[in-house]
């Protein structure tokens, strides 16, 4: 698939909505709250089941009886704290998750239309290329890519990426760790940034970001003129 084909696909609101999924903090937060709440319920059932020899009639009875759960302080403070969270956490987490998901789905079309308008006014389709740089995101390791800009010819962009990848590959363990720390400090895990912020001298139009999806092309939406913020770099379904 060529970049022209992708651009044509994203030229209409319908095509853009099918190919690009905007990130939503509400969706992630709602899903996380639901999963955490369900985990708490599962832990509570496991505790009550173990205590009642898995007599489901007793489990059902005790599950809705607040007095069935006692916090006596007989265990360590940390164990008691976790037990308190998984017993009472679902009371807050599940309704919160449902509310966040309702808000997400009710505003998804409007947010998608806004993203499409921003993309049409100042965004572009870019090619992402691996740089060899990796950063830690919690327990996961994320590859950093450079994303092309229409003003830079493909051969020039590929040469820049190849040169930078060679420099990264030549770093020792200490140097690679320092480069990774510098990328995290620059805020690369929060969104795309100008590659010049990582390597002075690079064209500022090139964007550095965590790899998005498995495809070659991504949609890039820079911050509004005069506004602060990161680039939105979004995977494109091919």
Backbone as CSV, one residue per row, in Angstrom:
resi,resn,N_x,N_y,N_z,CA_x,CA_y,CA_z,C_x,C_y,C_z
1,UNK,0.843,-1.187,0.000,0.000,0.000,0.000,0.887,1.249,0.000
2,UNK,0.568,2.188,-0.878,1.365,3.402,-0.977,0.815,4.479,-0.050
3,UNK,1.647,5.488,0.194,1.221,6.576,1.071,0.065,7.358,0.437
4,UNK,0.033,7.423,-0.893,-1.061,8.095,-1.568,-2.389,7.382,-1.338
5,UNK,-2.349,6.053,-1.339,-3.566,5.272,-1.090,-4.075,5.512,0.319
6,UNK,-3.150,5.561,1.274,-3.533,5.797,2.660,-4.129,7.190,2.814
7,UNK,-3.511,8.179,2.179,-4.025,9.544,2.258,-5.435,9.640,1.680
8,UNK,-5.675,8.921,0.593,-7.006,8.906,-0.006,-8.014,8.274,0.939
9,UNK,-7.586,7.205,1.629,-8.465,6.523,2.580,-8.860,7.442,3.739
10,UNK,-7.931,8.300,4.143,-8.182,9.174,5.292,-8.771,10.521,4.892
11,UNK,-9.149,10.679,3.638,-9.616,11.981,3.147,-11.072,12.260,3.475
12,UNK,-11.809,11.245,3.934,-13.219,11.430,4.286,-13.413,11.086,5.762
13,UNK,-14.421,11.663,6.398,-14.680,11.343,7.814,-14.933,9.850,8.035
14,UNK,-15.638,9.215,7.091,-15.950,7.795,7.233,-14.683,6.943,7.137
15,UNK,-13.854,7.247,6.130,-12.614,6.494,5.972,-11.669,6.703,7.137
16,UNK,-11.604,7.926,7.632,-10.731,8.227,8.765,-11.202,7.474,10.014
17,UNK,-12.520,7.474,10.251,-13.057,6.805,11.438,-12.786,5.299,11.411
18,UNK,-12.811,4.698,10.214,-12.564,3.262,10.101,-11.090,2.916,10.287
19,UNK,-10.211,3.835,9.883,-8.777,3.530,9.857,-8.022,4.000,11.094
20,UNK,-8.516,5.050,11.735,-7.781,5.651,12.844,-8.665,5.661,14.091
21,UNK,-8.137,5.113,15.166,-8.861,5.104,16.429,-8.202,6.092,17.378
22,UNK,-8.902,7.169,17.740,-8.290,8.141,18.660,-8.094,7.549,20.041
23,UNK,-7.021,7.954,20.700,-6.797,7.509,22.080,-7.804,8.183,22.993
24,UNK,-8.260,7.443,23.981,-9.214,7.998,24.931,-8.809,7.609,26.339
25,UNK,-8.462,8.626,27.148,-8.111,8.355,28.537,-9.314,7.812,29.292
26,UNK,-10.527,8.255,28.915,-11.727,7.765,29.593,-11.947,6.284,29.325
27,UNK,-11.695,5.862,28.076,-11.870,4.444,27.743,-10.878,3.584,28.520
28,UNK,-9.619,4.003,28.526,-8.594,3.251,29.248,-8.897,3.241,30.744
29,UNK,-9.277,4.417,31.282,-9.589,4.491,32.705,-10.800,3.664,33.069
30,UNK,-11.839,3.706,32.219,-13.043,2.932,32.493,-12.780,1.441,32.446
31,UNK,-12.044,1.003,31.437,-11.733,-0.416,31.311,-10.861,-0.885,32.472
32,UNK,-9.890,-0.050,32.858,-9.018,-0.399,33.986,-9.812,-0.496,35.277
33,UNK,-10.738,0.431,35.492,-11.559,0.410,36.705,-12.420,-0.846,36.758
34,UNK,-13.007,-1.212,35.611,-13.837,-2.412,35.581,-13.019,-3.665,35.867
35,UNK,-11.863,-3.763,35.241,-11.014,-4.945,35.438,-10.567,-5.033,36.891
36,UNK,-10.139,-3.884,37.457,-9.707,-3.879,38.855,-10.862,-4.237,39.786
37,UNK,-12.064,-3.714,39.496,-13.225,-4.034,40.319,-13.589,-5.504,40.244
38,UNK,-13.566,-6.074,39.044,-13.869,-7.498,38.890,-12.806,-8.367,39.556
39,UNK,-11.549,-7.909,39.503,-10.484,-8.632,40.203,-10.743,-8.643,41.707
40,UNK,-11.178,-7.482,42.243,-11.493,-7.417,43.663,-12.621,-8.352,44.042
41,UNK,-13.659,-8.423,43.203,-14.769,-9.348,43.472,-14.278,-10.797,43.446
42,UNK,-13.433,-11.124,42.454,-12.908,-12.488,42.360,-12.095,-12.841,43.605
43,UNK,-11.267,-11.905,44.078,-10.479,-12.157,45.286,-11.382,-12.336,46.503
44,UNK,-12.445,-11.534,46.581,-13.371,-11.646,47.703,-14.070,-13.005,47.701
45,UNK,-14.518,-13.428,46.503,-15.165,-14.733,46.388,-14.199,-15.844,46.760
46,UNK,-12.933,-15.706,46.320,-11.937,-16.728,46.652,-11.737,-16.835,48.163
47,UNK,-11.662,-15.683,48.839,-11.481,-15.695,50.287,-12.684,-16.329,50.986
48,UNK,-13.899,-15.926,50.565,-15.097,-16.493,51.183,-15.249,-17.968,50.846
49,UNK,-14.871,-18.352,49.628,-14.950,-19.760,49.249,-14.002,-20.617,50.056
50,UNK,-12.800,-20.121,50.266,-11.832,-20.872,51.064,-12.313,-21.026,52.496
51,UNK,-12.951,-19.964,53.028,-13.409,-19.999,54.416,-14.641,-20.879,54.597
52,UNK,-15.446,-21.069,53.526,-16.700,-21.824,53.652,-16.648,-23.176,52.951
53,UNK,-15.445,-23.616,52.608,-15.266,-24.893,51.905,-16.062,-24.923,50.611
54,UNK,-16.119,-23.765,49.943,-16.770,-23.573,48.655,-18.236,-24.011,48.663
55,UNK,-18.893,-23.628,49.754,-20.343,-23.784,49.838,-20.961,-22.533,49.216
56,UNK,-21.440,-22.648,47.968,-21.877,-21.470,47.232,-23.057,-20.763,47.871
57,UNK,-23.881,-21.501,48.611,-24.997,-20.841,49.289,-24.479,-19.911,50.374
58,UNK,-23.454,-20.365,51.094,-22.854,-19.504,52.120,-22.076,-18.357,51.481
59,UNK,-21.401,-18.651,50.382,-20.646,-17.595,49.704,-21.590,-16.479,49.271
60,UNK,-22.719,-16.852,48.661,-23.684,-15.853,48.211,-24.232,-15.067,49.398
61,UNK,-24.452,-15.746,50.499,-24.996,-15.074,51.692,-23.986,-14.109,52.284
62,UNK,-22.765,-14.564,52.451,-21.741,-13.726,53.079,-21.275,-12.598,52.168
63,UNK,-21.399,-12.823,50.856,-20.908,-11.819,49.915,-21.653,-10.492,50.083
64,UNK,-22.905,-10.563,50.483,-23.710,-9.361,50.665,-23.880,-8.974,52.128
65,UNK,-23.056,-9.592,52.980,-23.121,-9.294,54.413,-21.823,-8.619,54.824
66,UNK,-21.891,-7.329,55.119,-20.678,-6.580,55.465,-20.012,-7.134,56.712
67,UNK,-20.783,-7.731,57.617,-20.204,-8.237,58.862,-19.416,-9.528,58.656
68,UNK,-19.543,-10.107,57.464,-18.802,-11.347,57.203,-17.322,-11.089,57.021
69,UNK,-16.963,-9.855,56.736,-15.565,-9.492,56.538,-15.087,-8.688,57.736
70,UNK,-14.120,-9.206,58.441,-13.598,-8.526,59.614,-12.139,-8.163,59.393
71,UNK,-11.798,-6.977,59.816,-10.410,-6.519,59.743,-9.905,-6.432,61.181
72,UNK,-9.242,-7.485,61.613,-8.860,-7.610,63.029,-7.461,-7.109,63.309
73,UNK,-6.682,-6.877,62.249,-5.299,-6.469,62.483,-4.394,-7.634,62.804
74,UNK,-4.916,-8.859,62.617,-4.114,-10.038,62.914,-3.000,-10.263,61.909
75,UNK,-3.150,-9.706,60.714,-2.104,-9.833,59.705,-1.318,-8.529,59.617
76,UNK,-0.342,-8.513,58.743,0.468,-7.301,58.600,-0.398,-6.159,58.085
77,UNK,0.066,-4.934,58.355,-0.691,-3.779,57.908,-0.862,-3.751,56.404
78,UNK,0.170,-4.171,55.658,0.070,-4.172,54.211,-0.964,-5.178,53.737
79,UNK,-0.982,-6.384,54.346,-1.961,-7.399,53.964,-3.373,-6.930,54.273
80,UNK,-3.554,-6.281,55.411,-4.876,-5.775,55.763,-5.321,-4.685,54.804
81,UNK,-4.379,-3.839,54.366,-4.719,-2.772,53.437,-5.188,-3.349,52.099
82,UNK,-4.463,-4.336,51.568,-4.848,-4.948,50.305,-6.195,-5.650,50.436
83,UNK,-6.416,-6.297,51.571,-7.687,-6.982,51.775,-8.829,-5.964,51.797
84,UNK,-8.620,-4.839,52.449,-9.640,-3.788,52.503,-9.948,-3.277,51.099
85,UNK,-8.897,-3.129,50.261,-9.085,-2.609,48.913,-9.891,-3.567,48.043
86,UNK,-9.563,-4.859,48.074,-10.283,-5.761,47.176,-11.676,-6.095,47.682
87,UNK,-11.948,-5.854,48.962,-13.303,-6.062,49.468,-14.195,-4.874,49.128
88,UNK,-13.694,-3.665,49.393,-14.527,-2.473,49.227,-14.228,-1.690,47.953
89,UNK,-13.077,-1.958,47.309,-12.732,-1.248,46.086,-13.768,-1.367,44.980
90,UNK,-14.306,-2.588,44.719,-15.291,-2.724,43.634,-16.521,-1.835,43.783
91,UNK,-16.864,-1.450,45.014,-18.030,-0.594,45.221,-17.834,0.745,44.513
92,UNK,-16.571,1.197,44.441,-16.258,2.461,43.769,-15.818,2.224,42.331
93,UNK,-14.980,1.200,42.125,-14.346,1.016,40.818,-15.331,0.617,39.726
94,UNK,-16.260,-0.274,40.024,-17.179,-0.736,38.978,-18.125,0.378,38.528
95,UNK,-18.807,1.105,39.435,-19.618,2.232,38.963,-18.799,3.294,38.233
96,UNK,-17.573,3.563,38.728,-16.720,4.537,38.060,-16.379,4.088,36.649
97,UNK,-16.036,2.803,36.501,-15.719,2.277,35.183,-16.896,2.375,34.229
98,UNK,-18.088,2.054,34.706,-19.288,2.134,33.866,-19.538,3.579,33.431
99,UNK,-19.396,4.521,34.367,-19.622,5.937,34.045,-18.625,6.426,32.999
100,UNK,-17.345,6.081,33.187,-16.326,6.522,32.233,-16.563,5.939,30.848
101,UNK,-16.979,4.683,30.779,-17.238,4.068,29.482,-18.462,4.686,28.812
102,UNK,-19.478,5.006,29.600,-20.662,5.658,29.037,-20.288,7.019,28.449
103,UNK,-19.481,7.782,29.192,-19.048,9.094,28.697,-18.203,8.931,27.435
104,UNK,-17.319,7.929,27.443,-16.464,7.699,26.268,-17.293,7.409,25.024
105,UNK,-18.230,6.473,25.126,-18.990,6.080,23.944,-19.975,7.166,23.511
106,UNK,-20.438,7.976,24.465,-21.372,9.042,24.102,-20.670,10.223,23.431
107,UNK,-19.359,10.365,23.678,-18.620,11.492,23.084,-17.650,11.046,21.998
108,UNK,-17.642,9.744,21.703,-16.650,9.226,20.757,-16.795,9.846,19.367
109,UNK,-18.042,9.978,18.903,-18.239,10.526,17.557,-17.762,11.969,17.482
110,UNK,-18.086,12.758,18.513,-17.671,14.160,18.523,-16.150,14.272,18.567
111,UNK,-15.514,13.455,19.431,-14.056,13.496,19.532,-13.407,13.052,18.225
112,UNK,-14.014,12.045,17.572,-13.490,11.585,16.290,-13.585,12.660,15.223
113,UNK,-14.687,13.401,15.224,-14.858,14.485,14.245,-13.842,15.593,14.476
114,UNK,-13.563,15.884,15.756,-12.569,16.914,16.076,-11.182,16.480,15.632
115,UNK,-10.857,15.208,15.869,-9.547,14.697,15.463,-9.405,14.730,13.948
116,UNK,-10.463,14.372,13.239,-10.407,14.398,11.773,-10.192,15.820,11.266
117,UNK,-10.892,16.776,11.877,-10.724,18.173,11.478,-9.300,18.654,11.732
118,UNK,-8.723,18.264,12.868,-7.338,18.643,13.175,-6.370,18.000,12.190
119,UNK,-6.625,16.736,11.864,-5.760,16.031,10.917,-5.815,16.692,9.544
120,UNK,-7.006,17.066,9.103,-7.156,17.676,7.785,-6.519,19.055,7.721
121,UNK,-6.535,19.765,8.850,-6.021,21.133,8.841,-4.506,21.215,8.999
122,UNK,-3.925,20.278,9.767,-2.482,20.414,10.014,-1.738,19.075,10.141
123,UNK,-2.428,17.958,9.952,-1.794,16.650,10.115,-1.264,16.080,8.817
124,UNK,-0.676,14.899,8.902,-0.157,14.226,7.715,-0.018,12.734,7.976
125,UNK,0.180,11.998,6.903,0.479,10.570,6.982,1.983,10.414,6.865
126,UNK,2.581,9.721,7.832,4.029,9.533,7.822,4.414,8.070,7.850
127,UNK,5.657,7.807,7.483,6.211,6.452,7.568,7.017,6.352,8.858
128,UNK,6.810,5.279,9.613,7.586,5.108,10.838,8.724,4.119,10.580
129,UNK,9.903,4.492,11.097,11.108,3.691,10.922,11.791,3.514,12.279
130,UNK,12.217,2.293,12.559,12.861,1.993,13.838,14.230,2.663,13.919
131,UNK,14.527,3.188,15.095,15.803,3.864,15.317,16.792,2.997,16.085
132,UNK,16.315,1.912,16.686,17.167,1.096,17.529,17.118,1.505,18.993
133,UNK,16.539,2.681,19.264,16.419,3.151,20.642,15.210,2.499,21.293
134,UNK,15.377,2.079,22.537,14.295,1.474,23.295,14.152,2.197,24.626
135,UNK,12.917,2.305,25.098,12.663,2.955,26.382,11.779,2.044,27.223
136,UNK,11.895,2.188,28.531,11.093,1.405,29.462,9.785,2.130,29.736
137,UNK,8.697,1.388,29.651,7.378,1.898,30.010,6.770,0.919,30.995
138,UNK,7.027,1.162,32.284,6.643,0.196,33.300,7.510,-1.040,33.175
139,UNK,6.862,-2.198,33.039,7.611,-3.444,32.867,7.880,-3.769,31.403
140,UNK,7.325,-2.971,30.510,7.477,-3.225,29.070,8.607,-2.394,28.486
141,UNK,9.165,-2.883,27.398,10.171,-2.156,26.638,9.562,-1.727,25.313
142,UNK,9.664,-0.441,25.000,9.012,0.128,23.824,10.059,0.625,22.842
143,UNK,9.873,0.296,21.569,10.767,0.789,20.524,10.413,2.227,20.161
144,UNK,11.441,3.034,19.922,11.254,4.414,19.487,11.445,4.471,17.976
145,UNK,10.525,5.149,17.297,10.617,5.288,15.844,10.712,6.759,15.467
146,UNK,11.211,7.006,14.274,11.124,8.324,13.659,10.002,8.262,12.626
147,UNK,9.246,9.346,12.545,8.131,9.422,11.598,8.436,10.517,10.581
148,UNK,8.260,10.196,9.313,8.611,11.122,8.236,7.625,12.274,8.135
149,UNK,8.064,13.310,7.434,7.230,14.494,7.163,7.200,14.706,5.655
150,UNK,6.063,15.159,5.088,5.972,15.329,3.629,7.022,16.257,3.033
151,UNK,7.576,17.168,3.835,8.558,18.115,3.295,9.940,17.498,3.111
152,UNK,10.143,16.297,3.638,11.458,15.651,3.567,11.373,14.467,2.609
153,UNK,12.167,14.450,1.542,12.141,13.319,0.600,12.419,11.997,1.314
154,UNK,11.805,10.937,0.808,11.928,9.625,1.449,13.382,9.178,1.585
155,UNK,14.179,9.415,0.528,15.573,8.958,0.577,16.362,9.718,1.648
156,UNK,16.073,11.003,1.827,16.741,11.777,2.877,16.320,11.289,4.262
157,UNK,15.035,11.028,4.403,14.527,10.539,5.689,15.149,9.191,6.037
158,UNK,15.180,8.279,5.079,15.758,6.958,5.333,17.240,7.057,5.689
159,UNK,17.957,7.984,5.044,19.383,8.158,5.350,19.572,8.681,6.768
160,UNK,18.702,9.594,7.196,18.774,10.142,8.559,18.525,9.044,9.583
161,UNK,17.499,8.239,9.335,17.175,7.159,10.269,18.307,6.149,10.340
162,UNK,18.867,5.794,9.185,19.955,4.818,9.153,21.166,5.329,9.913
163,UNK,21.491,6.600,9.743,22.630,7.183,10.446,22.404,7.161,11.958
164,UNK,21.190,7.541,12.370,20.890,7.557,13.803,20.888,6.141,14.367
165,UNK,20.332,5.173,13.635,20.304,3.788,14.102,21.716,3.238,14.267
166,UNK,22.616,3.631,13.357,24.011,3.194,13.466,24.659,3.767,14.723
167,UNK,24.354,5.021,15.033,24.892,5.647,16.241,24.363,4.969,17.506
168,UNK,23.083,4.636,17.508,22.494,3.958,18.671,23.110,2.577,18.847
169,UNK,23.290,1.857,17.740,23.860,0.508,17.815,25.293,0.526,18.329
170,UNK,26.002,1.633,18.122,27.402,1.725,18.541,27.542,2.089,20.024
171,UNK,26.450,2.461,20.672,26.527,2.854,22.083,26.779,1.642,22.979
172,UNK,27.545,1.857,24.024,27.699,0.797,25.016,26.468,0.805,25.922
173,UNK,26.465,-0.082,26.906,25.291,-0.235,27.769,24.980,1.062,28.515
174,UNK,26.021,1.733,28.992,25.827,2.980,29.725,25.279,4.070,28.807
175,UNK,25.813,4.157,27.580,25.355,5.170,26.645,23.919,4.936,26.212
176,UNK,23.560,3.665,25.985,22.186,3.339,25.586,21.205,3.684,26.701
177,UNK,21.622,3.415,27.938,20.763,3.741,29.079,20.574,5.253,29.190
178,UNK,21.633,6.016,28.949,21.539,7.476,29.015,20.633,8.013,27.900
179,UNK,20.743,7.441,26.694,19.896,7.876,25.582,18.433,7.577,25.867
180,UNK,18.172,6.411,26.458,16.804,6.040,26.821,16.245,6.980,27.880
181,UNK,17.070,7.296,28.881,16.634,8.199,29.953,16.344,9.596,29.406
182,UNK,17.162,10.043,28.451,16.954,11.366,27.854,15.640,11.410,27.082
183,UNK,15.304,10.311,26.384,14.047,10.265,25.630,12.843,10.294,26.572
184,UNK,12.952,9.573,27.675,11.853,9.563,28.653,11.701,10.946,29.277
185,UNK,12.827,11.575,29.607,12.786,12.914,30.193,12.164,13.919,29.225
186,UNK,12.387,13.723,27.934,11.808,14.618,26.925,10.313,14.406,26.758
187,UNK,9.779,13.339,27.376,8.332,13.101,27.341,7.861,12.225,26.211
188,UNK,8.732,11.366,25.691,8.351,10.577,24.529,7.252,9.577,24.842
189,UNK,7.132,9.144,26.094,6.079,8.195,26.455,4.708,8.864,26.534
190,UNK,4.681,10.180,26.547,3.412,10.904,26.613,2.879,11.266,25.226
191,UNK,3.684,11.017,24.196,3.272,11.339,22.829,4.476,11.626,21.968
192,UNK,4.240,11.980,20.716,5.334,12.275,19.818,6.003,13.599,20.131
193,UNK,7.300,13.666,19.871,8.067,14.894,20.064,8.931,15.117,18.821
194,UNK,9.430,16.316,18.669,10.338,16.577,17.558,11.620,15.776,17.762
195,UNK,12.078,15.121,16.699,13.306,14.328,16.800,14.498,15.198,17.162
196,UNK,14.428,16.483,16.855,15.517,17.398,17.193,15.684,17.530,18.698
197,UNK,14.620,17.215,19.474,14.732,17.270,20.930,15.600,16.138,21.459
198,UNK,15.708,15.058,20.682,16.559,13.931,21.080,17.952,14.047,20.476
199,UNK,18.009,14.480,19.230,19.287,14.606,18.523,19.349,15.974,17.864
200,UNK,19.990,16.941,18.513,20.097,18.277,17.925,20.720,18.219,16.531
201,UNK,20.168,18.992,15.641,20.665,19.012,14.273,19.756,18.291,13.292
202,UNK,18.875,17.431,13.817,17.931,16.763,12.931,16.842,17.740,12.508
203,UNK,16.239,17.533,11.344,15.132,18.402,10.928,14.015,18.364,11.973
204,UNK,13.550,19.502,12.442,12.516,19.518,13.486,11.187,18.946,13.022
205,UNK,11.009,18.804,11.691,9.747,18.255,11.188,9.626,16.755,11.454
206,UNK,10.752,16.063,11.604,10.708,14.629,11.893,10.223,14.431,13.322
207,UNK,9.336,13.479,13.499,8.744,13.215,14.814,9.319,11.923,15.380
208,UNK,9.648,11.942,16.657,10.059,10.741,17.385,8.909,10.322,18.282
209,UNK,8.621,9.027,18.307,7.480,8.543,19.083,7.646,7.059,19.375
210,UNK,6.910,6.547,20.362,6.858,5.092,20.529,6.211,4.463,19.302
211,UNK,6.663,3.287,18.917,6.123,2.633,17.731,4.617,2.444,17.878
212,UNK,3.896,2.664,16.795,2.443,2.569,16.805,1.983,1.452,15.865
213,UNK,1.425,0.403,16.439,0.925,-0.705,15.635,2.040,-1.435,14.907
214,UNK,1.648,-2.199,13.902,2.609,-2.998,13.144,2.755,-2.529,11.705
215,UNK,1.958,-1.545,11.320,2.008,-1.074,9.944,3.104,-0.051,9.720
216,UNK,3.318,0.262,8.444,4.357,1.226,8.076,3.893,2.659,8.279
217,UNK,2.615,2.915,8.062,2.110,4.285,8.054,1.377,4.619,9.352
218,UNK,1.503,5.889,9.756,0.807,6.396,10.930,0.228,7.763,10.606
219,UNK,-0.796,8.147,11.351,-1.374,9.492,11.214,-0.761,10.378,12.282
220,UNK,-0.304,11.544,11.885,0.345,12.483,12.805,-0.489,13.754,12.888
221,UNK,-0.798,14.160,14.108,-1.520,15.421,14.326,-0.700,16.253,15.306
222,UNK,-0.055,17.319,14.836,0.751,18.152,15.737,-0.135,19.030,16.606
223,UNK,0.428,19.617,17.665,-0.359,20.558,18.476,-0.801,21.747,17.632
224,UNK,-1.867,22.392,18.058,-2.346,23.585,17.347,-1.276,24.677,17.404
225,UNK,-1.186,25.510,16.404,-0.187,26.592,16.409,-0.295,27.444,17.670
226,UNK,0.837,27.627,18.321,0.872,28.418,19.551,0.511,27.653,20.793
227,UNK,0.093,26.385,20.647,-0.296,25.581,21.810,0.854,24.671,22.214
228,UNK,0.886,24.331,23.473,1.871,23.373,23.968,1.238,21.984,23.973
229,UNK,2.051,20.991,23.915,1.540,19.627,23.907,2.364,18.747,23.000
230,UNK,2.019,17.475,22.985,2.738,16.495,22.177,2.021,16.256,20.856
231,UNK,2.764,15.674,19.932,2.167,15.218,18.696,1.325,13.967,18.984
232,UNK,0.175,13.885,18.332,-0.582,12.645,18.361,-0.105,11.785,17.198
233,UNK,0.425,10.619,17.515,0.880,9.675,16.489,0.014,8.432,16.642
234,UNK,-0.828,8.154,15.638,-1.855,7.132,15.757,-1.683,6.068,14.694
235,UNK,-1.814,4.799,15.065,-1.698,3.719,14.065,-2.850,3.777,13.079
236,UNK,-2.597,3.295,11.873,-3.595,3.249,10.813,-3.891,1.790,10.497
237,UNK,-5.157,1.423,10.534,-5.552,0.069,10.174,-5.473,-0.082,8.652
238,UNK,-4.679,-1.042,8.228,-4.501,-1.220,6.783,-5.289,-2.427,6.305
